[in-house]
């Protein structure tokens, strides 16, 4: 595979711009929970818990990065104010997600399902 140069590097800000996607985690620190993520055109991401008793107000993170890895597969990552970095690969065709949640002390694989809302 040829090396990617700066002039041919994929855009890391706009591959999910304007999309709203719900992630339901089956493993990891938030197993059993569903979060709705809104990927804003300015490069920020808002997310909120949308199930259970602890439904929350949206939290906005300053920046996310995303790449289209292949047709129907997106890789997205962001650092939350809580100190966790969440990096997931989403298969938009089969509705599955896999990835990693990590902070300075912990690293956990995560997996689950997704639903494209918008």
VMD Tcl script that builds the backbone (N, CA, C; Angstrom):
set m [mol new atoms 354]
animate dup $m
set s [atomselect $m all]
$s set {name element resname resid chain x y z} {
  {N N UNK 1 A 0.860 -1.172 0.000}
  {CA C UNK 1 A 0.000 0.000 0.000}
  {C C UNK 1 A 0.902 1.229 0.000}
  {N N UNK 2 A 0.667 2.181 -0.894}
  {CA C UNK 2 A 1.513 3.369 -0.943}
  {C C UNK 2 A 1.313 4.258 0.282}
  {N N UNK 3 A 2.356 4.971 0.639}
  {CA C UNK 3 A 2.286 5.901 1.770}
  {C C UNK 3 A 1.371 7.067 1.423}
  {N N UNK 4 A 0.692 7.582 2.414}
  {CA C UNK 4 A -0.172 8.749 2.220}
  {C C UNK 4 A 0.636 9.996 2.518}
  {N N UNK 5 A 0.574 10.952 1.628}
  {CA C UNK 5 A 1.274 12.211 1.851}
  {C C UNK 5 A 0.265 13.246 2.304}
  {N N UNK 6 A 0.765 14.357 2.786}
  {CA C UNK 6 A -0.117 15.419 3.273}
  {C C UNK 6 A -1.085 15.878 2.191}
  {N N UNK 7 A -0.641 15.904 0.940}
  {CA C UNK 7 A -1.515 16.391 -0.124}
  {C C UNK 7 A -2.607 15.395 -0.487}
  {N N UNK 8 A -2.441 14.109 -0.128}
  {CA C UNK 8 A -3.456 13.110 -0.445}
  {C C UNK 8 A -4.113 12.546 0.812}
  {N N UNK 9 A -3.808 13.121 1.972}
  {CA C UNK 9 A -4.393 12.629 3.220}
  {C C UNK 9 A -5.895 12.863 3.205}
  {N N UNK 10 A -6.653 11.889 3.699}
  {CA C UNK 10 A -8.105 12.088 3.732}
  {C C UNK 10 A -8.507 13.182 4.699}
  {N N UNK 11 A -9.658 13.797 4.433}
  {CA C UNK 11 A -10.206 14.832 5.307}
  {C C UNK 11 A -10.657 14.179 6.604}
  {N N UNK 12 A -10.161 14.653 7.742}
  {CA C UNK 12 A -10.493 14.034 9.023}
  {C C UNK 12 A -11.621 14.754 9.746}
  {N N UNK 13 A -12.232 15.723 9.142}
  {CA C UNK 13 A -13.254 16.479 9.863}
  {C C UNK 13 A -14.658 16.282 9.310}
  {N N UNK 14 A -14.802 15.953 8.051}
  {CA C UNK 14 A -16.124 16.067 7.454}
  {C C UNK 14 A -16.781 14.759 7.038}
  {N N UNK 15 A -16.153 13.618 7.255}
  {CA C UNK 15 A -16.760 12.385 6.764}
  {C C UNK 15 A -18.059 12.041 7.488}
  {N N UNK 16 A -18.266 12.557 8.694}
  {CA C UNK 16 A -19.514 12.320 9.428}
  {C C UNK 16 A -20.311 13.602 9.656}
  {N N UNK 17 A -19.864 14.700 9.108}
  {CA C UNK 17 A -20.490 15.996 9.332}
  {C C UNK 17 A -21.988 15.957 9.065}
  {N N UNK 18 A -22.760 16.414 10.066}
  {CA C UNK 18 A -24.207 16.473 9.942}
  {C C UNK 18 A -24.927 15.181 10.281}
  {N N UNK 19 A -24.192 14.117 10.586}
  {CA C UNK 19 A -24.808 12.828 10.891}
  {C C UNK 19 A -25.155 12.725 12.372}
  {N N UNK 20 A -26.194 11.970 12.667}
  {CA C UNK 20 A -26.592 11.637 14.033}
  {C C UNK 20 A -26.637 10.112 14.100}
  {N N UNK 21 A -25.852 9.531 15.017}
  {CA C UNK 21 A -25.735 8.073 15.101}
  {C C UNK 21 A -25.839 7.648 16.558}
  {N N UNK 22 A -26.651 6.636 16.817}
  {CA C UNK 22 A -26.777 6.071 18.168}
  {C C UNK 22 A -25.906 4.834 18.282}
  {N N UNK 23 A -25.119 4.808 19.363}
  {CA C UNK 23 A -24.251 3.670 19.654}
  {C C UNK 23 A -24.781 2.967 20.895}
  {N N UNK 24 A -25.002 1.670 20.815}
  {CA C UNK 24 A -25.376 0.867 21.969}
  {C C UNK 24 A -24.213 -0.058 22.269}
  {N N UNK 25 A -23.616 0.116 23.436}
  {CA C UNK 25 A -22.423 -0.646 23.799}
  {C C UNK 25 A -22.793 -1.950 24.495}
  {N N UNK 26 A -22.177 -3.028 24.047}
  {CA C UNK 26 A -22.344 -4.340 24.663}
  {C C UNK 26 A -21.186 -4.685 25.579}
  {N N UNK 27 A -20.090 -3.936 25.488}
  {CA C UNK 27 A -18.921 -4.146 26.345}
  {C C UNK 27 A -18.260 -2.808 26.625}
  {N N UNK 28 A -17.321 -2.818 27.552}
  {CA C UNK 28 A -16.582 -1.604 27.877}
  {C C UNK 28 A -17.180 -0.873 29.060}
  {N N UNK 29 A -16.667 0.326 29.346}
  {CA C UNK 29 A -17.076 1.060 30.548}
  {C C UNK 29 A -18.534 1.504 30.544}
  {N N UNK 30 A -19.176 1.544 29.389}
  {CA C UNK 30 A -20.587 1.959 29.326}
  {C C UNK 30 A -21.465 0.834 28.773}
  {N N UNK 31 A -21.090 -0.419 29.005}
  {CA C UNK 31 A -21.856 -1.565 28.514}
  {C C UNK 31 A -23.313 -1.454 28.939}
  {N N UNK 32 A -24.204 -1.750 27.996}
  {CA C UNK 32 A -25.629 -1.697 28.269}
  {C C UNK 32 A -26.268 -0.340 28.056}
  {N N UNK 33 A -25.504 0.637 27.645}
  {CA C UNK 33 A -26.013 1.999 27.466}
  {C C UNK 33 A -26.031 2.390 25.991}
  {N N UNK 34 A -26.977 3.290 25.667}
  {CA C UNK 34 A -27.082 3.831 24.314}
  {C C UNK 34 A -26.820 5.329 24.368}
  {N N UNK 35 A -25.962 5.795 23.471}
  {CA C UNK 35 A -25.605 7.211 23.370}
  {C C UNK 35 A -25.865 7.700 21.960}
  {N N UNK 36 A -26.478 8.881 21.867}
  {CA C UNK 36 A -26.697 9.518 20.572}
  {C C UNK 36 A -25.577 10.515 20.336}
  {N N UNK 37 A -24.894 10.384 19.206}
  {CA C UNK 37 A -23.783 11.262 18.832}
  {C C UNK 37 A -24.201 12.129 17.651}
  {N N UNK 38 A -23.995 13.436 17.769}
  {CA C UNK 38 A -24.256 14.381 16.691}
  {C C UNK 38 A -22.924 14.963 16.258}
  {N N UNK 39 A -22.560 14.710 15.011}
  {CA C UNK 39 A -21.277 15.161 14.466}
  {C C UNK 39 A -21.508 16.475 13.733}
  {N N UNK 40 A -21.001 17.552 14.315}
  {CA C UNK 40 A -21.272 18.906 13.836}
  {C C UNK 40 A -20.328 19.305 12.695}
  {N N UNK 41 A -20.786 20.173 11.784}
  {CA C UNK 41 A -19.944 20.654 10.690}
  {C C UNK 41 A -18.689 21.393 11.150}
  {N N UNK 42 A -18.692 21.965 12.382}
  {CA C UNK 42 A -17.521 22.697 12.875}
  {C C UNK 42 A -16.450 21.770 13.451}
  {N N UNK 43 A -16.674 20.441 13.386}
  {CA C UNK 43 A -15.683 19.485 13.885}
  {C C UNK 43 A -15.898 19.058 15.319}
  {N N UNK 44 A -16.929 19.573 15.974}
  {CA C UNK 44 A -17.230 19.155 17.342}
  {C C UNK 44 A -18.221 17.987 17.300}
  {N N UNK 45 A -18.332 17.296 18.433}
  {CA C UNK 45 A -19.290 16.212 18.554}
  {C C UNK 45 A -20.051 16.387 19.865}
  {N N UNK 46 A -21.362 16.215 19.811}
  {CA C UNK 46 A -22.194 16.234 21.012}
  {C C UNK 46 A -22.719 14.823 21.217}
  {N N UNK 47 A -22.781 14.398 22.476}
  {CA C UNK 47 A -23.352 13.087 22.752}
  {C C UNK 47 A -24.160 13.145 24.035}
  {N N UNK 48 A -25.143 12.253 24.098}
  {CA C UNK 48 A -25.974 12.176 25.292}
  {C C UNK 48 A -26.503 10.762 25.431}
  {N N UNK 49 A -26.699 10.356 26.672}
  {CA C UNK 49 A -27.288 9.056 26.949}
  {C C UNK 49 A -28.772 9.138 26.637}
  {N N UNK 50 A -29.304 8.130 25.946}
  {CA C UNK 50 A -30.706 8.189 25.525}
  {C C UNK 50 A -31.542 7.017 26.038}
  {N N UNK 51 A -31.009 6.249 26.988}
  {CA C UNK 51 A -31.776 5.140 27.532}
  {C C UNK 51 A -31.678 5.119 29.049}
  {N N UNK 52 A -32.573 4.381 29.674}
  {CA C UNK 52 A -32.526 4.208 31.120}
  {C C UNK 52 A -32.935 5.444 31.893}
  {N N UNK 53 A -32.732 5.367 33.202}
  {CA C UNK 53 A -33.113 6.451 34.108}
  {C C UNK 53 A -32.173 7.646 34.031}
  {N N UNK 54 A -30.957 7.428 33.556}
  {CA C UNK 54 A -29.938 8.482 33.590}
  {C C UNK 54 A -29.783 9.182 32.243}
  {N N UNK 55 A -30.897 9.398 31.528}
  {CA C UNK 55 A -30.792 10.127 30.276}
  {C C UNK 55 A -30.208 11.500 30.558}
  {N N UNK 56 A -29.309 11.921 29.698}
  {CA C UNK 56 A -28.581 13.128 30.023}
  {C C UNK 56 A -28.709 14.257 29.037}
  {N N UNK 57 A -28.221 15.398 29.484}
  {CA C UNK 57 A -28.082 16.551 28.614}
  {C C UNK 57 A -26.899 16.289 27.694}
  {N N UNK 58 A -26.935 16.838 26.495}
  {CA C UNK 58 A -25.798 16.630 25.592}
  {C C UNK 58 A -24.499 17.226 26.165}
  {N N UNK 59 A -23.419 16.495 25.976}
  {CA C UNK 59 A -22.080 16.994 26.285}
  {C C UNK 59 A -21.409 17.254 24.952}
  {N N UNK 60 A -20.742 18.390 24.854}
  {CA C UNK 60 A -20.100 18.762 23.594}
  {C C UNK 60 A -18.591 18.682 23.762}
  {N N UNK 61 A -17.974 17.925 22.879}
  {CA C UNK 61 A -16.520 17.837 22.835}
  {C C UNK 61 A -16.028 18.692 21.678}
  {N N UNK 62 A -14.911 19.349 21.899}
  {CA C UNK 62 A -14.426 20.354 20.950}
  {C C UNK 62 A -14.098 19.788 19.575}
  {N N UNK 63 A -13.647 18.519 19.531}
  {CA C UNK 63 A -13.168 18.027 18.253}
  {C C UNK 63 A -13.259 16.518 18.162}
  {N N UNK 64 A -13.629 16.059 16.991}
  {CA C UNK 64 A -13.548 14.646 16.666}
  {C C UNK 64 A -12.797 14.511 15.350}
  {N N UNK 65 A -12.313 13.339 15.081}
  {CA C UNK 65 A -11.704 13.037 13.796}
  {C C UNK 65 A -12.386 11.811 13.230}
  {N N UNK 66 A -12.563 11.777 11.913}
  {CA C UNK 66 A -13.156 10.604 11.289}
  {C C UNK 66 A -12.562 10.385 9.905}
  {N N UNK 67 A -12.522 9.124 9.530}
  {CA C UNK 67 A -12.059 8.713 8.209}
  {C C UNK 67 A -13.038 7.699 7.652}
  {N N UNK 68 A -13.246 7.721 6.360}
  {CA C UNK 68 A -13.925 6.617 5.713}
  {C C UNK 68 A -12.844 5.594 5.399}
  {N N UNK 69 A -12.873 4.453 6.073}
  {CA C UNK 69 A -11.863 3.412 5.909}
  {C C UNK 69 A -12.099 2.656 4.614}
  {N N UNK 70 A -13.339 2.327 4.353}
  {CA C UNK 70 A -13.770 1.701 3.109}
  {C C UNK 70 A -15.251 1.997 2.960}
  {N N UNK 71 A -15.818 1.612 1.847}
  {CA C UNK 71 A -17.233 1.913 1.622}
  {C C UNK 71 A -18.065 1.351 2.778}
  {N N UNK 72 A -18.796 2.244 3.455}
  {CA C UNK 72 A -19.666 1.840 4.544}
  {C C UNK 72 A -18.991 1.679 5.898}
  {N N UNK 73 A -17.682 1.916 5.962}
  {CA C UNK 73 A -16.959 1.776 7.237}
  {C C UNK 73 A -16.300 3.099 7.604}
  {N N UNK 74 A -16.669 3.634 8.761}
  {CA C UNK 74 A -16.128 4.891 9.266}
  {C C UNK 74 A -15.324 4.636 10.535}
  {N N UNK 75 A -14.211 5.311 10.677}
  {CA C UNK 75 A -13.415 5.300 11.900}
  {C C UNK 75 A -13.539 6.684 12.518}
  {N N UNK 76 A -13.909 6.743 13.802}
  {CA C UNK 76 A -14.091 8.026 14.480}
  {C C UNK 76 A -13.426 7.974 15.849}
  {N N UNK 77 A -12.872 9.108 16.278}
  {CA C UNK 77 A -12.213 9.181 17.581}
  {C C UNK 77 A -12.409 10.573 18.160}
  {N N UNK 78 A -12.587 10.605 19.498}
  {CA C UNK 78 A -12.623 11.898 20.187}
  {C C UNK 78 A -12.189 11.717 21.631}
  {N N UNK 79 A -11.696 12.803 22.206}
  {CA C UNK 79 A -11.278 12.871 23.603}
  {C C UNK 79 A -12.354 13.615 24.371}
  {N N UNK 80 A -12.901 12.976 25.398}
  {CA C UNK 80 A -13.942 13.636 26.189}
  {C C UNK 80 A -13.333 14.384 27.363}
  {N N UNK 81 A -14.092 15.323 27.899}
  {CA C UNK 81 A -13.635 16.079 29.066}
  {C C UNK 81 A -13.382 15.181 30.265}
  {N N UNK 82 A -13.989 13.991 30.286}
  {CA C UNK 82 A -13.780 13.054 31.390}
  {C C UNK 82 A -12.388 12.416 31.347}
  {N N UNK 83 A -11.664 12.621 30.250}
  {CA C UNK 83 A -10.333 12.060 30.114}
  {C C UNK 83 A -10.281 10.788 29.289}
  {N N UNK 84 A -11.431 10.272 28.879}
  {CA C UNK 84 A -11.468 9.088 28.036}
  {C C UNK 84 A -11.349 9.469 26.570}
  {N N UNK 85 A -10.578 8.686 25.841}
  {CA C UNK 85 A -10.562 8.759 24.389}
  {C C UNK 85 A -11.362 7.571 23.896}
  {N N UNK 86 A -12.293 7.816 23.006}
  {CA C UNK 86 A -13.098 6.764 22.423}
  {C C UNK 86 A -12.788 6.711 20.941}
  {N N UNK 87 A -12.392 5.542 20.469}
  {CA C UNK 87 A -12.091 5.328 19.057}
  {C C UNK 87 A -12.879 4.111 18.602}
  {N N UNK 88 A -13.752 4.288 17.613}
  {CA C UNK 88 A -14.558 3.171 17.131}
  {C C UNK 88 A -14.579 3.127 15.611}
  {N N UNK 89 A -14.663 1.903 15.106}
  {CA C UNK 89 A -14.907 1.664 13.691}
  {C C UNK 89 A -16.369 1.263 13.565}
  {N N UNK 90 A -17.091 1.952 12.710}
  {CA C UNK 90 A -18.515 1.701 12.522}
  {C C UNK 90 A -18.757 1.113 11.146}
  {N N UNK 91 A -19.414 -0.032 11.100}
  {CA C UNK 91 A -19.833 -0.594 9.832}
  {C C UNK 91 A -21.279 -0.166 9.620}
  {N N UNK 92 A -21.475 0.833 8.779}
  {CA C UNK 92 A -22.799 1.393 8.551}
  {C C UNK 92 A -23.702 0.425 7.783}
  {N N UNK 93 A -23.100 -0.560 7.117}
  {CA C UNK 93 A -23.885 -1.520 6.352}
  {C C UNK 93 A -24.487 -2.611 7.228}
  {N N UNK 94 A -23.732 -3.092 8.237}
  {CA C UNK 94 A -24.278 -4.167 9.070}
  {C C UNK 94 A -24.632 -3.719 10.493}
  {N N UNK 95 A -24.402 -2.418 10.820}
  {CA C UNK 95 A -24.834 -1.883 12.101}
  {C C UNK 95 A -23.991 -2.294 13.293}
  {N N UNK 96 A -22.746 -2.672 13.069}
  {CA C UNK 96 A -21.861 -3.079 14.168}
  {C C UNK 96 A -20.788 -2.025 14.386}
  {N N UNK 97 A -20.312 -1.923 15.628}
  {CA C UNK 97 A -19.175 -1.056 15.932}
  {C C UNK 97 A -18.212 -1.797 16.842}
  {N N UNK 98 A -16.932 -1.512 16.659}
  {CA C UNK 98 A -15.860 -2.064 17.490}
  {C C UNK 98 A -14.865 -0.951 17.747}
  {N N UNK 99 A -14.180 -1.003 18.884}
  {CA C UNK 99 A -13.191 0.032 19.148}
  {C C UNK 99 A -12.562 -0.101 20.511}
  {N N UNK 100 A -12.094 1.052 21.018}
  {CA C UNK 100 A -11.360 1.100 22.276}
  {C C UNK 100 A -11.722 2.366 23.040}
  {N N UNK 101 A -11.873 2.218 24.343}
  {CA C UNK 101 A -12.029 3.345 25.265}
  {C C UNK 101 A -10.797 3.330 26.157}
  {N N UNK 102 A -10.153 4.486 26.298}
  {CA C UNK 102 A -8.930 4.511 27.101}
  {C C UNK 102 A -8.768 5.857 27.786}
  {N N UNK 103 A -8.024 5.822 28.890}
  {CA C UNK 103 A -7.576 7.037 29.556}
  {C C UNK 103 A -6.158 6.775 30.040}
  {N N UNK 104 A -5.642 7.616 30.925}
  {CA C UNK 104 A -4.247 7.459 31.343}
  {C C UNK 104 A -4.018 6.208 32.193}
  {N N UNK 105 A -5.090 5.578 32.708}
  {CA C UNK 105 A -4.938 4.417 33.574}
  {C C UNK 105 A -5.577 3.144 33.038}
  {N N UNK 106 A -6.451 3.260 32.060}
  {CA C UNK 106 A -7.263 2.121 31.655}
  {C C UNK 106 A -7.396 2.063 30.142}
  {N N UNK 107 A -7.524 0.859 29.628}
  {CA C UNK 107 A -7.740 0.616 28.200}
  {C C UNK 107 A -8.699 -0.555 28.092}
  {N N UNK 108 A -9.809 -0.372 27.371}
  {CA C UNK 108 A -10.796 -1.436 27.252}
  {C C UNK 108 A -11.309 -1.536 25.825}
  {N N UNK 109 A -11.374 -2.742 25.290}
  {CA C UNK 109 A -12.046 -2.905 23.998}
  {C C UNK 109 A -13.549 -2.696 24.187}
  {N N UNK 110 A -14.196 -2.162 23.179}
  {CA C UNK 110 A -15.643 -1.956 23.192}
  {C C UNK 110 A -16.224 -2.511 21.901}
  {N N UNK 111 A -17.450 -2.961 21.995}
  {CA C UNK 111 A -18.172 -3.344 20.787}
  {C C UNK 111 A -19.654 -3.167 21.046}
  {N N UNK 112 A -20.414 -3.129 19.953}
  {CA C UNK 112 A -21.841 -2.945 20.094}
  {C C UNK 112 A -22.504 -2.786 18.746}
  {N N UNK 113 A -23.626 -2.075 18.758}
  {CA C UNK 113 A -24.399 -1.859 17.548}
  {C C UNK 113 A -24.605 -0.360 17.344}
  {N N UNK 114 A -25.027 -0.002 16.148}
  {CA C UNK 114 A -25.292 1.397 15.846}
  {C C UNK 114 A -26.571 1.527 15.052}
  {N N UNK 115 A -27.152 2.712 15.151}
  {CA C UNK 115 A -28.335 3.071 14.376}
  {C C UNK 115 A -28.111 4.469 13.824}
  {N N UNK 116 A -28.197 4.604 12.510}
  {CA C UNK 116 A -28.084 5.916 11.882}
  {C C UNK 116 A -29.429 6.606 12.011}
  {N N UNK 117 A -29.464 7.726 12.733}
  {CA C UNK 117 A -30.685 8.488 12.953}
  {C C UNK 117 A -30.865 9.501 11.829}
  {N N UNK 118 A -29.755 10.116 11.431}
  {CA C UNK 118 A -29.773 11.136 10.375}
  {C C UNK 118 A -28.480 11.078 9.592}
}
mol reanalyze $m
mol bondsrecalc $m
mol representation Tube
mol addrep $m
